[in-house]
Amino acid sequence: MSRWLVLVIKVPAEPTRHRVAVWRELRKIGALSLGQGVWAAPDVPVFADGVARALALAEQAGGQVVTLNASGRGPEDADRFQSLFTAERSADWTEFLADCGKFEQELAKEIRIAKFTLAELEEEEQSLDRLRRWHRDLTLRDVFGAPEAAEAASRLKECAAACEDYANRVFAALHGTQGDAL
């Protein structure tokens, strides 16, 4: 049976920036929102720092925090939490896959219009780095293994290969071998 941390957090309504900061931190780590001010996260080390940051933000804002350990009354409760958590990760992976598609479309557009500049290459490499960081973060949070994770890993490799192809085209264009770039 899996173990969970249930966080009950009450932060003063004003200024709203404190509530937003706590909310962002909990969303960033992938915690489940169970209701207003009630969150759950698997009780595993990968979530510990994010939970600690969220609790510290709440306390610094003059809020009240209660942290509970939970496992559910039976296996069906633990399974339900795990299903809810995995559904959230599936949604994250789906968004990631959509961004991979946008990245590949952007590279295809740059190739189609023959925009082979170092500035554009740097921008595309930064986009690929962002996808890599996002993939790493999602992989860490996806402790139960959402089904989309394998496709996401494959798509990230495809994005890296497409960026490498674009880089080769940029360097070919810059070194006067433009026939090779097309």
N, C-alpha and C positions, 0 to 999 in steps of 0.2 A: 504494500500500500504506500502511495506517495505521501510525502509530508509537504505542507503548505504553510506559508506565513500569511496571516490575515491582518491587514493594517486598517485600523479605524482612525481616520485623520480628520480633525476639525480645525480649520484655519479661519481666522477672522475674515469677514467679507471684504473689508477695506484695509489696506489697499489691495486691489485684486491681483497685483503682480505676484504676491506671495502664493496665493492659491494656484495661479497659473504656473509658477515655477515648480511647485510640488507636483501638479498634474503632468507637466512636461517631463519631469524626471521619472515619474512612474510609467508614463507611456514609453519613454525612451528605453527603459529596461524590459518592457513587455509585460508589465503587471496587468492583471485582469481587473477591470472596473466592475465591481459587483453591485454598486449603487452609489448614491451620493456619499463621497468620503470613505467608501469601503473598497479596499483593493486586496488582491491575492496574488502571490507569486510562489513558485516552487521554492521550497526550502533547500536550495542547493547553492554552493559557493559562488557561482557565476552571478547571482542576483544580490549577493550580500552588500557590495559597495553601493550599488544603485539604491537599494532599500535604505541603507544608512544615510545616503545623501538626501533622499526624500524626507526621511524623518528629521534630519538636522534642519532642513529648510523649513519644515512645518514648525518645529520648536523655536527656531530663530524668529519666526513670524508671530510668536506668541500663541501658537496653536496647541491643541491637545492631541496626544498620540497614544493609541493602545495597540500593541502588537501581540497577536495570538498565534500559537502553534496549532495547526489543525491537520487532521488526516481524514475526516469524515466519519460518520457513524458506521459505515460499511463500505465494501468495495464499490458499490454503485455510486456512492458520493464521490469517492476518489476518481472513479472513471469519468464521472460527469465533469469534474473540475479539469481533468486532463483533456477531455474532449473540447471543452470551452477554450482552454489555453491553446490547444493545437489548432482550433478553428481560427483564432487570432493570428497565429503564426502563418497559417495558410493564406490569410488575407495579406499579411506582410510579404510573403513570397510572391503572391500574385502581383502586387504592386511592383516588386523588384523586377519580375519578369517583364512587366509592361515598360519599365524604364530601360531594360536591356533592348527591347524592341525600338524604343525611341533613339537610343544610342546608335544602333545599327542603321536606322533610317537616316540619322544625321550624317553618319559616315558615307552612306550611299549617295546622299545629296551632294556632299563635298566632292566626291569622286565624279558624279555626273556633271557638275559645273566646273570641274578641274580646278578646284581651289586648293592648291598644293603649296601652302605657306607654313613656315615654322610656327607662326603665331597660332594658326588654326590647329596644327598638330599638337601644340602645347595644350590648347584648350581641350582637345579630344582626349589627350592623355590624362588631364585632370579629371575629366568626366569618368574615364575608366577607373582611375584611382578611387573616386567616390563610390563607384559600383563595387569595387573590391572591399572597401571599408564597410559598406552597407552589408555585403554578403557575409563578411567576417562577423559583424555584430549580430545579424540574424541567425547565423549558424550557432553562435554561443547561446542565444536565447531559446533556440528551438530544441529544448532538452528532451522532448518526446518524439521528435522526428516527423514533421509534417510531410505529407506525400510530395509536395512541390519542391522540396529541398534538392532532390537529385537533378530535376530539370533545371533548377536555378544554377547549380554548379556547372552543368553542361553549357548553359547559355552564357555564363560568365566567361568560360573558355572560348566560346565562339566570338564574344565581344573582344576579347584580348587578341584573337587571331585577326579579326577585322581591323583592329587598330594597328596591328603590326603591318598588315597589308597596306593600310593608308600611309603609315610612316615610310614604308619602302617607296611608295608612289611619290611622296613629298621629296624624299632625298633624290630620287631619280629625276624629278622635275628640276630641282635646284642644281643638280650637277649636269644639266644639259642633255640628259638622256630621256627626254620627255616621251619618246616613243615607247619606252619601257613602262612609263607611268600609266599608260592607258591600257 
